[in-house]
């Protein structure tokens, strides 16, 4: 039985929604700008190394009941009330999209006992691991393997004090005057403490990422441990 989880609820178990077929999964469009230069063969390309959102369409059915009107109201309240949330399909339960319903939902009776309706999800470009488990490193030089097909943007908590250099493979970032802990969030490109206070002024360098495959994580300075929320992702 095909189904999906969205906003903490299951389409079939909670609402009796039947999915007509497995939805098509498009690849995100890469942002590449081209400039036509007179007198030059081909175009000049500028690759931003970023991707556009994708759209997923799901054709659904719901069985007519005595309380069909109330059921349809509940379905609409669920889909629109959630806003942006995790979207997990039953045919790939270990991956999730970050999605939001963007279409007006029109219910149309197509069989004697069934109403049909489309759901269109606007999704961020990537799939993410459902199990986004924290990785803890107590010694410098640990190896962390990225199972995804893309660089991941981790959230890294560094416990220590004073001046610290954190290195992933050949890239490094420097922190100064750390008192106890600093959090480096590569998703939103911000550094802060547990209270949310901005600590970007204590950081020098580019926000670190984890390449697909093996990654060596090293540090110098007074560090007791490093915690890493990896955010593995796939196209």
MONOR-V715180 format. One record per residue. N is the residue number from 1. SS is DSSP state (alpha for helix, beta for strand, coil for the rest). PSI is psi in degrees with one decimal (none if undefined). D_CENTER is the distance of its C-alpha to the mean C-alpha in Angstrom with 2 decimals. Layout:
# MONOR-V715180
n,ss,psi,d_center
N,SS,PSI,D_CENTER
N,SS,PSI,D_CENTER
This chain:
# MONOR-V715180
n,ss,psi,d_center
1,coil,117.2,25.50
2,coil,138.3,22.29
3,coil,174.7,20.16
4,beta,149.6,16.73
5,beta,134.6,15.38
6,beta,127.1,14.15
7,coil,30.7,14.61
8,coil,5.8,16.18
9,beta,153.4,18.76
10,beta,135.6,19.66
11,alpha,-40.8,20.97
12,alpha,-49.8,24.06
13,alpha,-39.0,24.96
14,alpha,-24.5,24.73
15,alpha,-2.1,25.78
16,coil,26.3,27.46
17,beta,130.9,25.40
18,beta,135.6,26.15
19,beta,127.3,23.97
20,coil,-42.7,26.29
21,coil,164.4,24.46
22,coil,126.5,21.25
23,coil,150.2,19.24
24,coil,137.4,18.99
25,coil,103.6,15.64
26,coil,157.6,15.86
27,coil,145.8,14.59
28,coil,148.3,13.22
29,coil,127.9,16.13
30,beta,139.2,16.45
31,beta,105.0,18.09
32,beta,120.5,21.54
33,beta,142.3,24.55
34,beta,143.6,28.05
35,beta,125.6,31.37
36,coil,116.8,34.67
37,coil,116.7,37.32
38,coil,137.1,40.93
39,coil,1.6,42.85
40,coil,135.8,39.87
41,coil,146.2,38.71
42,coil,-168.6,35.19
43,coil,157.6,32.70
44,beta,125.7,31.19
45,beta,137.4,27.45
46,beta,110.9,24.93
47,beta,114.5,21.51
48,beta,-12.4,18.92
49,beta,35.3,16.44
50,beta,169.8,13.74
51,beta,153.0,12.63
52,coil,160.3,13.24
53,coil,161.7,11.37
54,beta,161.2,12.49
55,beta,128.8,14.68
56,beta,126.6,15.22
57,beta,132.5,18.67
58,beta,119.7,19.90
59,beta,122.1,23.69
60,beta,157.1,24.77
61,beta,151.0,28.14
62,beta,137.9,29.54
63,beta,136.5,33.04
64,coil,137.5,35.66
65,coil,176.3,37.03
66,coil,-27.9,39.56
67,coil,40.3,36.85
68,alpha,-42.8,34.74
69,alpha,-44.1,34.57
70,alpha,-37.8,33.16
71,alpha,-42.6,30.62
72,alpha,-37.8,29.39
73,alpha,-40.4,29.23
74,alpha,-39.5,27.13
75,alpha,-45.9,24.66
76,alpha,-41.4,24.35
77,alpha,-39.0,24.10
78,alpha,-52.7,21.22
79,alpha,-40.8,19.18
80,alpha,-27.6,19.92
81,alpha,-24.1,20.14
82,coil,-36.5,16.65
83,coil,-140.5,15.13
84,coil,130.1,11.34
85,beta,177.1,10.03
86,beta,136.5,8.50
87,beta,118.3,10.25
88,beta,121.8,11.73
89,beta,146.9,14.67
90,alpha,-25.8,17.69
91,alpha,-5.6,18.19
92,alpha,71.8,15.03
93,coil,-9.5,14.60
94,coil,-2.8,12.85
95,beta,154.5,9.60
96,beta,152.3,7.46
97,beta,157.1,6.23
98,beta,111.9,5.63
99,beta,164.6,9.26
100,beta,139.8,12.69
101,beta,130.2,16.17
102,coil,-5.0,18.05
103,coil,156.7,21.34
104,coil,130.6,24.63
105,coil,116.5,25.24
106,coil,122.6,28.77
107,coil,128.1,30.33
108,beta,128.8,33.01
109,beta,123.0,35.49
110,beta,-27.0,35.75
111,beta,173.3,37.65
112,coil,-37.2,40.14
113,coil,11.8,37.82
114,beta,144.1,34.33
115,beta,140.3,32.38
116,beta,145.5,29.70
117,beta,145.6,26.78
118,beta,147.1,23.69
119,beta,128.0,20.20
120,beta,119.9,18.07
121,beta,130.0,14.35
122,beta,121.3,12.79
123,beta,147.4,9.17
124,coil,159.0,6.85
125,coil,-24.7,7.98
126,coil,159.7,5.94
127,beta,145.6,5.99
128,beta,155.6,4.85
129,beta,132.9,8.08
130,coil,-43.8,9.47
131,coil,96.9,11.82
132,coil,73.7,10.36
133,coil,142.4,13.98
134,beta,137.8,15.64
135,beta,125.8,17.79
136,beta,129.2,21.12
137,beta,125.6,23.47
138,coil,-14.2,27.06
139,coil,146.6,28.63
140,coil,146.2,27.94
141,coil,10.1,27.39
142,beta,152.7,24.94
143,beta,123.7,23.08
144,beta,125.8,19.37
145,beta,125.9,18.20
146,beta,112.3,14.79
147,coil,-7.6,14.67
148,coil,172.1,11.92
149,coil,-0.7,13.19
150,coil,164.0,11.73
151,coil,139.3,12.12
152,beta,155.1,9.65
153,coil,94.4,9.60
154,coil,161.9,11.19
155,beta,115.7,12.74
156,beta,126.4,16.35
157,beta,122.2,19.27
158,beta,119.3,22.67
159,beta,118.9,25.70
160,beta,-165.1,28.90
161,beta,158.6,31.33
162,beta,-145.8,32.94
163,beta,131.5,31.81
164,beta,138.5,28.96
165,beta,123.0,27.62
166,beta,131.8,24.32
167,beta,132.4,23.88
168,beta,113.9,21.28
169,coil,-117.6,23.22
170,coil,-2.3,25.09
171,beta,144.1,23.09
172,beta,159.5,24.04
173,beta,144.5,23.77
174,beta,137.2,26.70
175,beta,143.5,27.03
176,beta,145.6,30.34
177,beta,42.2,32.05
178,beta,134.4,29.50
179,coil,-38.2,31.16
180,coil,-42.8,29.13
181,beta,144.3,25.35
182,beta,142.0,22.83
183,beta,122.9,19.02
184,beta,112.3,17.32
185,beta,104.9,13.81
186,coil,-16.2,12.53
187,coil,-50.9,9.43
188,coil,-0.7,12.08
189,coil,64.0,14.89
190,beta,150.3,17.14
191,beta,139.3,19.51
192,beta,174.6,20.93
193,coil,-174.0,22.71
194,coil,-23.4,22.36
195,coil,-1.5,23.99
196,coil,7.2,21.60
197,coil,135.3,24.35
198,beta,126.3,23.43
199,coil,23.4,24.41
200,alpha,-28.4,23.51
201,alpha,-14.3,27.27
202,alpha,5.2,27.41
203,beta,141.1,25.02
204,beta,127.3,26.02
205,coil,178.2,23.96
206,coil,148.2,20.60
207,coil,134.7,17.34
208,coil,149.4,16.89
209,coil,163.5,14.41
210,beta,115.4,14.71
211,coil,160.1,15.93
212,coil,132.4,15.71
213,beta,-151.7,18.58
214,beta,145.2,20.65
215,beta,129.7,20.35
216,beta,125.6,23.28
217,beta,121.0,22.73
218,beta,159.7,25.93
219,beta,162.1,27.28
220,beta,154.6,30.64
221,beta,-174.6,32.10
222,beta,87.8,32.43
223,beta,129.8,29.21
224,beta,-37.0,29.30
225,beta,163.7,25.79
226,beta,128.8,22.23
227,beta,135.2,19.21
228,beta,118.3,15.87
229,beta,108.3,12.48
230,coil,-35.0,10.98
231,coil,53.4,7.15
232,coil,142.6,8.22
233,beta,157.8,6.76
234,beta,155.7,9.09
235,coil,none,10.56
